[in-house]
Amino acid sequence: MGSHDTVLGSPTRDHLDWPFYDDSHRALATELDDFVARGGLGGIDHADADAACQHLVAALGRAGVLRHCVPKAFGGVSEEIDSRALCLIRETLAYTDGLADFAFAMQGLGTGAISLSGPEALKRTVLQKVARGEWISAFALSEPEAGSDVAAMACAARRDGDHFVLDGEKTWISNGGIADVYTVFARTGEAPGTRGISAFVVFADTPGFTIAERIETIAPHPLARLRFDNCRIPASQLLGSPGEGFKIAMRTLDIFRPSVAAAAIGFARRALDEAVAHAKNRKMFGATLADLPTAQSTLGEMATAIDTAALLTCRTAWQRDVRKRPTTREAAMAKMTATENAQWVIDQALQLFGGRGVRVGEITERLYREIRALRIYEGATEVQKLIIGRELMKGRS
């Protein structure tokens, strides 16, 4: 934390009374609050994102938090990955520290495709180590010319006996450079466009796999461009069947996209709490900032924007966990609304702080940098709108 950060308690838990959650989720929230309060995350050095994330993954593994990223058969908590648990964990960690949220989220996203479609031997090799925080995982889908447009993917894999040979690049890969295991998507050509993509597991020490470039962003996180040059992967590391990679990627994102919304809500809740505390203490015009109607109005809008996003997010996670229904449209709505609303809430909090809000080391300054990427990764806001519209048309004659 910066020297100017304030330290508040845990995020509000009022929404746990909503019917989307059960007693196990309320107990999890209590455990998470206790874990954070007793310093379970340890010191986080934002000046060294690689070391910080390695430290955080180990800490989350020791505490058993990462068990929520994998199925019970491979060291997890529940038979299937529980979306509501993911959301609660990410909201709590994001409220506390963005890197802590990042470290947790990537363990799940990086191995989600393995949990869904991996061979049993591969699951046994990877998932338990990830759940214990012994291995770090990554999800490699984006390319220099294929971000939102997955059909433009150029990274290719050709069959060569009992192996596949990968050639090409990936970029903007979270945990790139520190991960032990990567889920990589490559074109195998079974059909045009997205129908000719397959998914593979690539270990960091595989010959022909290199880190081509480390990428720095406004909110430091481990990011890299990956290169594959005649990289031979055993066919046993194929996930699902050839040509199923896009479906596997979308199923993985459907599970974890609501948790992106939850992380955004965690950032927004922290911004609101900081803004309320500041408004109550900031002397202005013979009273406090909190006494001014304009400030009260702004805080009211901020709280409403957060609850709007939280309701959409809870609905999505509940529908997947309980109703076992596809949540493509709902996940897109939640992700779009939560990230856009959080950006606005944090901006309003910074405005209430005035000049202090942009000072390096202030929580508002850090939140302002942290939130921006969430409106882009795992599908930019513009893509979420297209998904919602497309799904809407499917339901109309």
VMD Tcl script that draws the C-alpha trace (Angstrom):
set ca {
  {0.00 0.00 0.00}
  {1.03 3.55 -0.59}
  {1.84 5.70 2.42}
  {-1.32 7.76 1.96}
  {-3.77 4.82 1.83}
  {-6.45 4.63 4.46}
  {-7.25 1.23 5.87}
  {-10.92 0.43 6.24}
  {-12.69 -2.73 7.30}
  {-14.09 -5.38 4.99}
  {-16.54 -4.52 2.19}
  {-20.20 -4.32 3.10}
  {-21.90 -7.69 3.35}
  {-25.49 -6.45 3.09}
  {-25.92 -8.18 -0.25}
  {-25.30 -11.57 1.34}
  {-28.88 -11.36 2.61}
  {-30.10 -11.45 -0.98}
  {-31.65 -14.81 -2.00}
  {-28.85 -15.55 -4.44}
  {-26.53 -16.71 -1.64}
  {-26.75 -19.54 0.87}
  {-25.14 -20.18 4.26}
  {-21.95 -21.60 2.73}
  {-21.32 -18.30 0.93}
  {-21.96 -16.29 4.09}
  {-19.49 -18.51 5.94}
  {-16.96 -18.03 3.14}
  {-17.32 -14.25 3.39}
  {-16.59 -14.42 7.12}
  {-13.52 -16.59 6.50}
  {-12.26 -14.18 3.85}
  {-12.72 -11.17 6.10}
  {-10.84 -12.92 8.90}
  {-8.05 -13.95 6.52}
  {-7.54 -10.40 5.29}
  {-7.91 -8.85 8.77}
  {-5.18 -11.02 10.28}
  {-2.77 -10.04 7.51}
  {-2.99 -13.26 5.54}
  {-1.99 -11.50 2.33}
  {1.22 -10.23 3.91}
  {3.10 -7.25 2.57}
  {2.48 -6.49 -1.11}
  {5.25 -4.72 -2.99}
  {3.60 -3.03 -5.96}
  {7.00 -1.95 -7.26}
  {7.76 -5.60 -8.12}
  {4.58 -7.09 -9.58}
  {6.22 -10.43 -10.44}
  {7.44 -11.06 -6.90}
  {4.19 -9.73 -5.42}
  {2.06 -12.11 -7.47}
  {4.31 -15.07 -6.71}
  {4.03 -14.23 -3.02}
  {0.24 -13.77 -3.22}
  {-0.36 -17.04 -5.06}
  {1.62 -18.89 -2.39}
  {-0.28 -17.12 0.42}
  {-3.67 -17.80 -1.14}
  {-2.67 -21.41 -1.69}
  {-1.59 -21.90 1.94}
  {-4.88 -20.39 3.13}
  {-6.95 -22.72 0.95}
  {-8.51 -19.85 -1.01}
  {-7.24 -21.19 -4.34}
  {-9.15 -24.44 -3.79}
  {-12.19 -22.57 -5.08}
  {-10.52 -22.40 -8.53}
  {-10.63 -26.15 -9.22}
  {-13.18 -29.01 -8.88}
  {-13.33 -31.06 -5.69}
  {-11.89 -34.18 -7.34}
  {-8.61 -32.32 -7.81}
  {-8.30 -30.52 -4.50}
  {-11.21 -28.09 -4.80}
  {-14.04 -27.22 -2.43}
  {-17.14 -28.07 -4.50}
  {-17.89 -30.67 -7.16}
  {-17.91 -27.98 -9.81}
  {-16.42 -24.49 -9.70}
  {-18.89 -22.31 -7.79}
  {-19.41 -18.95 -9.51}
  {-20.81 -17.25 -6.43}
  {-17.75 -18.24 -4.40}
  {-15.48 -16.88 -7.12}
  {-17.40 -13.61 -7.07}
  {-17.23 -13.22 -3.30}
  {-13.51 -13.94 -3.24}
  {-12.71 -11.54 -6.05}
  {-14.86 -8.78 -4.58}
  {-13.11 -9.14 -1.22}
  {-9.61 -9.26 -2.65}
  {-10.22 -6.39 -5.07}
  {-11.54 -4.27 -2.20}
  {-8.27 -4.95 -0.40}
  {-5.70 -4.92 -3.21}
  {-5.88 -5.23 -6.99}
  {-2.86 -7.51 -7.26}
  {-4.39 -9.93 -4.75}
  {-7.49 -10.15 -6.91}
  {-5.37 -10.62 -10.03}
  {-3.32 -13.41 -8.44}
  {-6.45 -15.32 -7.45}
  {-8.36 -14.78 -10.68}
  {-5.62 -15.99 -12.98}
  {-5.27 -19.29 -11.12}
  {-8.87 -20.05 -12.05}
  {-8.94 -18.58 -15.55}
  {-5.60 -20.12 -16.45}
  {-6.78 -23.64 -15.62}
  {-10.53 -23.33 -16.21}
  {-10.24 -24.99 -19.61}
  {-8.27 -27.85 -18.04}
  {-11.00 -28.34 -15.43}
  {-13.63 -28.38 -18.17}
  {-11.96 -30.42 -20.91}
  {-8.58 -31.73 -19.81}
  {-7.62 -35.42 -19.82}
  {-7.64 -36.94 -16.34}
  {-3.87 -37.34 -16.22}
  {-3.36 -33.70 -17.11}
  {-5.87 -32.60 -14.47}
  {-4.01 -34.61 -11.83}
  {-0.69 -33.10 -12.90}
  {-1.81 -29.46 -12.95}
  {-4.88 -28.70 -10.87}
  {-3.68 -29.78 -7.43}
  {-0.46 -27.79 -7.77}
  {-2.44 -24.73 -8.86}
  {-4.87 -25.12 -5.96}
  {-2.00 -25.32 -3.49}
  {-0.31 -22.26 -4.96}
  {2.72 -24.28 -6.04}
  {2.22 -23.50 -9.74}
  {1.08 -20.29 -11.41}
  {-1.20 -20.49 -14.45}
  {-1.98 -18.35 -17.50}
  {-4.64 -18.12 -20.23}
  {-3.21 -17.35 -23.68}
  {-5.90 -16.38 -26.20}
  {-5.16 -12.83 -27.47}
  {-2.73 -12.08 -30.29}
  {-1.27 -8.90 -31.82}
  {-3.95 -8.96 -34.55}
  {-6.60 -11.04 -32.77}
  {-7.94 -9.61 -29.55}
  {-11.71 -9.32 -29.59}
  {-11.73 -10.87 -33.07}
  {-10.75 -14.41 -32.13}
  {-11.49 -15.65 -35.66}
  {-8.42 -13.69 -36.85}
  {-6.11 -15.93 -34.77}
  {-2.84 -16.68 -36.56}
  {-0.95 -18.81 -34.03}
  {-1.10 -22.30 -35.54}
  {-0.61 -25.88 -34.44}
  {0.00 -28.76 -36.87}
  {-0.17 -32.45 -36.07}
  {3.12 -34.35 -36.25}
  {2.67 -37.93 -35.12}
  {2.06 -37.99 -31.37}
  {2.72 -34.26 -31.09}
  {1.40 -30.90 -32.19}
  {3.86 -28.23 -33.32}
  {2.99 -24.65 -32.35}
  {4.18 -21.55 -34.19}
  {3.12 -17.96 -33.63}
  {2.63 -15.36 -30.92}
  {0.29 -14.42 -28.11}
  {0.19 -11.05 -26.37}
  {-1.31 -9.27 -23.37}
  {-1.00 -12.56 -21.51}
  {-1.50 -12.17 -17.78}
  {1.13 -14.00 -15.71}
  {3.26 -14.21 -18.84}
  {6.82 -14.67 -17.69}
  {6.01 -16.07 -14.25}
  {3.52 -18.84 -15.04}
  {4.43 -22.50 -14.85}
  {1.56 -23.67 -17.07}
  {-0.23 -21.94 -19.96}
  {-3.54 -22.75 -21.65}
  {-2.84 -21.81 -25.28}
  {-5.30 -21.54 -28.16}
  {-4.06 -22.12 -31.70}
  {-5.48 -22.60 -35.18}
  {-5.55 -26.27 -36.26}
  {-7.67 -25.73 -39.39}
  {-10.54 -28.19 -39.01}
  {-12.90 -25.50 -40.35}
  {-12.83 -21.79 -41.14}
  {-12.87 -19.11 -38.45}
  {-13.46 -20.03 -34.84}
  {-14.39 -23.61 -35.69}
  {-10.78 -24.41 -36.53}
  {-9.17 -23.53 -33.20}
  {-7.89 -25.98 -30.58}
  {-6.72 -25.63 -26.98}
  {-3.46 -26.95 -25.54}
  {-1.52 -26.98 -22.29}
  {2.04 -25.70 -22.60}
  {4.52 -25.87 -19.73}
  {6.92 -22.98 -19.23}
  {10.05 -25.09 -19.81}
  {8.89 -26.50 -23.17}
  {11.56 -26.05 -25.88}
  {10.47 -23.55 -28.52}
  {8.42 -21.50 -26.07}
  {9.88 -18.13 -25.07}
  {8.86 -14.84 -23.52}
  {9.31 -12.36 -26.36}
  {8.52 -9.20 -24.41}
  {7.38 -8.04 -20.99}
  {4.59 -5.45 -21.10}
  {4.17 -2.59 -18.62}
  {0.76 -1.03 -17.96}
  {-0.69 1.81 -15.88}
  {-1.55 -0.64 -13.11}
  {1.49 -2.96 -12.86}
  {0.68 -6.62 -13.42}
  {2.76 -9.46 -14.87}
  {2.04 -9.29 -18.63}
  {3.96 -10.61 -21.61}
  {4.07 -11.39 -25.31}
  {4.71 -15.10 -25.91}
  {6.43 -16.72 -28.88}
  {6.22 -20.29 -30.15}
  {8.88 -21.46 -32.61}
  {8.57 -25.10 -33.63}
  {7.24 -25.76 -30.11}
  {6.40 -29.47 -29.83}
  {3.49 -30.36 -27.55}
  {2.49 -33.98 -26.80}
  {-0.97 -34.76 -28.16}
  {-1.93 -35.75 -24.62}
  {-1.87 -32.02 -23.79}
  {-4.71 -31.26 -26.19}
  {-7.85 -30.09 -24.36}
  {-11.04 -31.62 -25.72}
  {-11.04 -32.52 -29.41}
  {-9.36 -30.70 -32.30}
  {-11.46 -27.72 -33.38}
  {-13.18 -27.33 -30.00}
  {-10.86 -24.64 -28.68}
  {-13.17 -21.67 -29.23}
  {-16.06 -23.40 -27.47}
  {-13.77 -24.30 -24.58}
  {-12.52 -20.72 -24.35}
  {-16.07 -19.32 -24.33}
  {-17.22 -21.83 -21.69}
  {-14.24 -20.82 -19.56}
  {-14.97 -17.11 -19.97}
  {-18.66 -17.65 -19.15}
  {-17.58 -19.08 -15.79}
  {-15.10 -16.34 -14.95}
  {-16.64 -13.27 -16.63}
  {-19.10 -12.66 -13.75}
  {-16.12 -12.67 -11.40}
  {-14.59 -9.79 -13.38}
  {-17.78 -7.91 -12.58}
  {-17.36 -8.84 -8.93}
  {-13.79 -7.52 -8.89}
  {-15.04 -4.24 -10.35}
  {-17.66 -4.11 -7.59}
  {-14.92 -4.63 -5.01}
  {-12.99 -1.67 -6.40}
  {-16.16 0.44 -6.48}
  {-17.13 -0.46 -2.90}
  {-13.69 0.58 -1.70}
  {-13.98 3.87 -3.59}
  {-17.40 4.56 -2.08}
  {-16.26 3.74 1.46}
  {-13.21 5.95 1.07}
  {-15.37 8.75 -0.33}
  {-17.87 8.55 2.54}
  {-15.10 8.57 5.15}
  {-13.43 11.52 3.44}
  {-16.69 13.46 3.08}
  {-17.46 13.08 6.79}
  {-14.07 14.47 7.79}
  {-13.39 17.11 5.13}
  {-14.14 20.57 6.54}
  {-15.74 22.87 3.98}
  {-17.78 26.08 4.11}
  {-18.24 25.91 7.86}
  {-19.47 22.32 7.80}
  {-18.24 19.05 6.27}
  {-18.31 17.89 2.68}
  {-20.87 15.29 3.71}
  {-23.28 18.06 4.75}
  {-23.43 19.47 1.23}
  {-26.44 18.33 -0.85}
  {-24.29 17.94 -3.97}
  {-21.99 15.49 -2.18}
  {-24.92 13.56 -0.74}
  {-26.46 13.31 -4.21}
  {-23.23 12.03 -5.70}
  {-22.76 9.44 -2.97}
  {-26.35 8.28 -3.46}
  {-25.78 7.77 -7.17}
  {-22.55 5.90 -6.46}
  {-24.29 3.50 -4.07}
  {-27.10 2.89 -6.53}
  {-24.67 2.18 -9.38}
  {-22.90 -0.41 -7.20}
  {-26.10 -2.19 -6.21}
  {-27.26 -2.26 -9.84}
  {-24.06 -4.00 -10.84}
  {-24.13 -6.33 -7.84}
  {-27.67 -7.50 -8.63}
  {-26.76 -8.36 -12.21}
  {-23.62 -10.14 -11.05}
  {-25.36 -12.17 -8.35}
  {-28.12 -13.16 -10.77}
  {-25.59 -14.44 -13.29}
  {-23.59 -16.49 -10.80}
  {-26.75 -17.89 -9.19}
  {-28.23 -18.86 -12.54}
  {-25.12 -20.79 -13.46}
  {-24.69 -22.46 -10.05}
  {-28.30 -23.25 -9.20}
  {-30.30 -23.26 -12.43}
  {-27.43 -24.80 -14.44}
  {-28.39 -22.59 -17.38}
  {-26.17 -20.92 -19.97}
  {-25.29 -17.40 -18.84}
  {-23.65 -15.88 -21.90}
  {-26.04 -12.94 -22.08}
  {-26.29 -12.43 -18.34}
  {-22.52 -12.61 -17.87}
  {-22.04 -9.99 -20.58}
  {-24.61 -7.71 -18.94}
  {-22.95 -8.09 -15.55}
  {-19.42 -7.57 -16.85}
  {-20.37 -4.52 -18.91}
  {-22.46 -2.85 -16.23}
  {-20.14 -3.54 -13.31}
  {-16.96 -2.36 -15.01}
  {-18.53 0.75 -16.53}
  {-20.29 1.65 -13.27}
  {-17.14 1.06 -11.26}
  {-15.16 3.35 -13.52}
  {-17.76 6.08 -12.94}
  {-17.94 5.46 -9.18}
  {-14.17 5.65 -8.79}
  {-14.04 8.81 -10.90}
  {-16.67 10.41 -8.66}
  {-14.75 9.37 -5.55}
  {-11.59 10.94 -6.93}
  {-13.53 14.12 -7.69}
  {-14.78 14.28 -4.11}
  {-11.21 13.97 -2.89}
  {-10.21 16.92 -5.07}
  {-6.49 17.46 -5.60}
  {-5.64 14.84 -3.00}
  {-7.37 12.22 -5.16}
  {-4.71 12.24 -7.87}
  {-1.74 12.17 -5.54}
  {0.43 9.09 -6.06}
  {-0.12 6.70 -3.15}
  {-3.73 7.68 -2.49}
  {-6.22 4.83 -2.71}
  {-8.33 6.76 -5.23}
  {-5.31 7.18 -7.51}
  {-4.56 3.46 -7.33}
  {-8.18 2.46 -7.90}
  {-8.38 4.81 -10.88}
  {-5.50 2.94 -12.51}
  {-6.68 -0.51 -11.47}
  {-10.22 -0.27 -12.83}
  {-9.35 0.82 -16.34}
  {-8.18 -2.56 -17.66}
  {-11.33 -4.34 -16.47}
  {-13.34 -2.54 -19.14}
  {-11.13 -4.21 -21.75}
  {-9.95 -7.66 -20.69}
  {-12.10 -10.79 -21.04}
  {-14.09 -8.92 -23.66}
  {-14.22 -5.14 -23.98}
  {-17.45 -3.30 -23.20}
  {-18.18 -2.94 -26.90}
  {-17.91 -6.71 -27.34}
  {-20.25 -7.30 -24.39}
  {-22.87 -5.14 -26.11}
  {-22.56 -7.24 -29.27}
  {-22.89 -10.45 -27.24}
  {-26.03 -9.19 -25.53}
  {-27.57 -8.12 -28.84}
  {-26.69 -11.40 -30.53}
  {-28.15 -13.46 -27.68}
  {-31.25 -11.28 -27.70}
  {-31.83 -12.00 -31.39}
  {-31.60 -15.74 -30.75}
  {-34.64 -15.49 -28.51}
  {-36.77 -13.59 -31.05}
  {-38.60 -15.14 -33.98}
}
mol new
graphics top color blue
foreach p $ca { graphics top sphere $p radius 0.5 }
foreach p [lrange $ca 0 end-1] q [lrange $ca 1 end] { graphics top cylinder $p $q radius 0.2 }
display resetview
